[in-house]
Amino acid sequence: MKIVVKLGGFAFPLKINEELIKSFALKFRELHESGHKLTIVAGGGEAARVYINAARKLGASESFCDQLGILVSRLNAKLIIASLNELAAPKIPESLDEFQSLLPLNKIIVMGGLQPGHSTNAVAALIAELIKADLLINVTDVDGVYTKDPRKNPDAKLLEEVTINQLQEILSLNEVKAGTYKLLDFLAIKIIERSKIPTWIINGKNPSNLIKVIKGEKIGTKILT
């Protein structure tokens, strides 16, 4: 299958967790050796937010802050490449054209952000659309989509499936500033909707969940398109 994995910022805390990255690399290797074609999109994580907040206090525009987030996400992508060694494409694509130029290598392509205004979630959706991916998997630090924020509302319920309209309602209170994208932003949702990309949101604190969802086990939240 053609699979796009968005690896969320939780995997890239300020104090880098090498063991977690190695664990994901083992799963990526397993999938690649099973014949799946993988693209990994790294999020910016905590370091991106630190730089963005500092730049904002210094008077930077949101576009400038987005550029900082993109640079940090590419650094995170470099860590994934380091963990994959020869299995990874040697270059981080900085445009869709560069991404397409790497496809014939039959390597795992790892990338970060592309341009201001596009979250890494939107980038993952664009890549999935471009290659007509069989699966788009958003790997986060929560079990899936809840009826409300589970960190603030103990009565929040996990949804096994969610429609595009439900998802938009749930996420409608989120900010759209640089560094504040949660789960999915509206651009990512629109891309998923227009191309009917099979999409799951799963908890990646246990990297084995990635293998489980690809094997068809019921885990996380499926977005109905």
C-alpha positions as CSV (number, residue, x, y, z in Angstrom):
1,M,0.0,0.0,0.0
2,K,0.9,3.6,-0.4
3,I,0.9,5.0,3.2
4,V,1.5,8.6,4.5
5,V,2.3,8.9,8.2
6,K,2.1,12.3,9.9
7,L,4.2,11.9,13.0
8,G,3.0,14.5,15.5
9,G,5.1,16.9,17.5
10,F,4.7,14.7,20.7
11,A,7.5,12.5,19.2
12,F,9.9,15.5,19.2
13,P,10.0,17.0,22.7
14,L,12.7,19.6,23.6
15,K,14.6,16.8,25.4
16,I,14.8,14.5,22.4
17,N,13.6,10.9,23.1
18,E,16.0,8.8,20.9
19,E,14.4,5.6,22.0
20,L,10.9,6.6,20.8
21,I,12.4,7.7,17.4
22,K,14.2,4.3,17.2
23,S,10.9,2.5,18.0
24,F,9.2,4.3,15.2
25,A,12.1,3.6,12.8
26,L,11.8,-0.1,13.5
27,K,8.1,0.0,12.6
28,F,8.8,2.1,9.4
29,R,11.5,-0.4,8.5
30,E,9.1,-3.3,9.0
31,L,6.5,-1.7,6.8
32,H,9.0,-0.8,4.1
33,E,10.4,-4.4,4.0
34,S,6.8,-5.7,3.8
35,G,6.5,-3.8,0.5
36,H,4.6,-0.7,1.6
37,K,5.6,2.6,0.1
38,L,6.0,5.1,3.0
39,T,6.1,8.8,3.3
40,I,6.7,10.3,6.8
41,V,5.8,13.9,7.6
42,A,7.4,15.1,10.8
43,G,5.7,17.7,13.0
44,G,7.4,20.7,14.6
45,G,6.7,19.8,18.2
46,E,7.8,21.6,21.3
47,A,10.9,23.2,19.9
48,A,8.8,24.8,17.1
49,R,6.5,26.3,19.6
50,V,9.4,27.7,21.6
51,Y,10.9,29.4,18.6
52,I,7.5,30.6,17.3
53,N,6.5,32.1,20.7
54,A,9.9,33.9,21.0
55,A,9.6,35.2,17.4
56,R,6.1,36.4,18.1
57,K,7.2,38.3,21.2
58,L,9.9,39.9,19.1
59,G,7.3,41.2,16.7
60,A,7.5,38.6,13.9
61,S,4.5,38.1,11.5
62,E,2.6,34.8,11.6
63,S,4.1,34.0,8.2
64,F,7.6,34.4,9.6
65,C,6.6,32.2,12.6
66,D,5.3,29.6,10.2
67,Q,8.7,29.6,8.5
68,L,10.4,28.9,11.8
69,G,8.0,26.0,12.4
70,I,8.8,24.6,8.9
71,L,12.6,24.7,9.6
72,V,12.2,22.9,13.0
73,S,9.9,20.2,11.4
74,R,12.7,19.6,8.8
75,L,15.2,19.2,11.6
76,N,12.9,16.6,13.1
77,A,12.7,14.9,9.7
78,K,16.5,14.7,9.8
79,L,16.3,12.7,13.0
80,I,14.0,10.2,11.4
81,I,16.3,10.0,8.4
82,A,19.2,9.4,10.8
83,S,17.3,6.5,12.4
84,L,16.4,4.9,9.1
85,N,19.9,5.1,7.5
86,E,20.0,3.6,4.0
87,L,16.2,3.1,3.9
88,A,15.5,6.8,3.7
89,A,15.7,9.1,0.7
90,P,18.8,11.3,1.4
91,K,17.1,14.6,0.8
92,I,14.1,16.3,2.6
93,P,11.8,17.6,-0.2
94,E,11.0,21.3,0.1
95,S,8.3,21.3,-2.6
96,L,5.8,18.9,-4.2
97,D,8.0,18.7,-7.3
98,E,11.0,17.7,-5.2
99,F,8.9,15.1,-3.5
100,Q,7.9,13.6,-6.8
101,S,11.5,13.5,-8.0
102,L,12.3,11.2,-5.1
103,L,9.6,8.7,-5.7
104,P,11.6,6.6,-8.2
105,L,14.3,5.9,-5.5
106,N,11.9,3.5,-3.8
107,K,13.0,4.8,-0.4
108,I,11.1,6.0,2.6
109,I,10.6,9.8,2.0
110,V,10.8,11.9,5.1
111,M,9.8,15.5,5.1
112,G,8.6,18.4,7.3
113,G,6.6,21.5,6.4
114,L,6.4,23.1,2.9
115,Q,5.2,26.7,3.0
116,P,3.7,29.2,5.4
117,G,0.0,28.7,6.1
118,H,0.2,25.0,5.6
119,S,0.4,22.9,8.8
120,T,2.3,19.6,8.5
121,N,-1.1,17.9,8.7
122,A,-2.1,19.7,5.5
123,V,1.3,18.7,4.0
124,A,0.6,15.1,4.8
125,A,-2.9,15.4,3.3
126,L,-1.5,17.0,0.1
127,I,1.1,14.2,-0.3
128,A,-1.6,11.6,0.3
129,E,-3.8,13.3,-2.4
130,L,-0.8,13.6,-4.8
131,I,0.1,9.9,-4.7
132,K,-3.4,8.6,-4.3
133,A,-2.5,7.0,-0.9
134,D,-4.3,4.0,0.4
135,L,-3.9,5.3,4.0
136,L,-3.2,8.6,5.7
137,I,-2.4,8.0,9.4
138,N,-2.1,10.9,11.8
139,V,0.0,9.7,14.7
140,T,-0.7,11.8,17.8
141,D,-0.5,11.6,21.6
142,V,-4.2,11.0,22.1
143,D,-6.3,7.9,21.4
144,G,-8.2,9.5,18.5
145,V,-11.0,12.1,18.1
146,Y,-13.0,12.9,21.2
147,T,-16.4,14.7,21.5
148,K,-14.4,17.4,23.3
149,D,-10.9,18.0,24.6
150,P,-10.2,15.0,26.9
151,R,-7.5,16.8,28.8
152,K,-10.0,19.4,30.0
153,N,-13.2,17.4,30.0
154,P,-13.2,14.0,31.9
155,D,-16.6,13.2,30.3
156,A,-15.2,13.4,26.7
157,K,-16.0,10.3,24.7
158,L,-13.7,8.7,22.1
159,L,-15.3,8.3,18.7
160,E,-14.5,5.2,16.6
161,E,-15.6,7.0,13.5
162,V,-16.3,10.7,12.7
163,T,-17.7,12.5,9.7
164,I,-16.1,15.5,8.2
165,N,-18.8,17.8,9.5
166,Q,-18.5,16.4,13.0
167,L,-14.8,16.8,12.9
168,Q,-15.1,20.4,11.7
169,E,-17.5,21.2,14.6
170,I,-15.2,19.6,17.2
171,L,-12.2,21.4,15.9
172,S,-13.9,24.7,15.3
173,L,-12.7,26.4,18.5
174,N,-9.0,25.7,17.7
175,E,-6.7,28.6,16.9
176,V,-5.1,28.9,13.4
177,K,-2.0,30.7,14.5
178,A,1.4,29.2,13.7
179,G,2.3,26.4,16.1
180,T,-1.3,25.9,17.4
181,Y,-2.7,23.3,14.9
182,K,-4.4,20.5,16.8
183,L,-5.0,17.0,15.3
184,L,-6.1,18.4,11.9
185,D,-6.6,21.9,10.6
186,F,-9.3,23.0,8.2
187,L,-7.1,22.9,5.2
188,A,-6.1,19.3,5.9
189,I,-9.7,18.4,6.4
190,K,-10.8,19.9,3.1
191,I,-8.1,18.0,1.2
192,I,-9.1,14.8,2.9
193,E,-12.7,15.5,2.0
194,R,-12.2,16.4,-1.6
195,S,-10.0,13.4,-2.4
196,K,-11.8,11.0,0.0
197,I,-8.5,9.9,1.5
198,P,-8.9,7.0,3.9
199,T,-7.7,8.6,7.2
200,W,-7.1,7.4,10.7
201,I,-6.1,9.3,13.8
202,I,-4.2,7.1,16.3
203,N,-2.2,7.3,19.5
204,G,1.5,6.9,18.8
205,K,2.8,6.6,22.3
206,N,2.9,2.9,21.5
207,P,4.4,2.8,18.1
208,S,3.0,-0.7,17.5
209,N,-0.4,1.0,17.0
210,L,0.9,2.0,13.6
211,I,1.2,-1.7,12.6
212,K,-2.2,-2.5,14.1
213,V,-4.2,0.1,12.2
214,I,-2.5,-0.9,8.9
215,K,-3.5,-4.5,9.5
216,G,-7.1,-3.3,9.9
217,E,-7.5,-3.6,13.7
218,K,-10.0,-1.3,15.3
219,I,-7.9,1.5,16.8
220,G,-8.1,5.2,17.0
221,T,-10.7,7.2,15.0
222,K,-11.5,6.7,11.3
223,I,-12.6,9.8,9.4
224,L,-15.5,9.1,7.2
225,T,-15.4,10.7,3.8
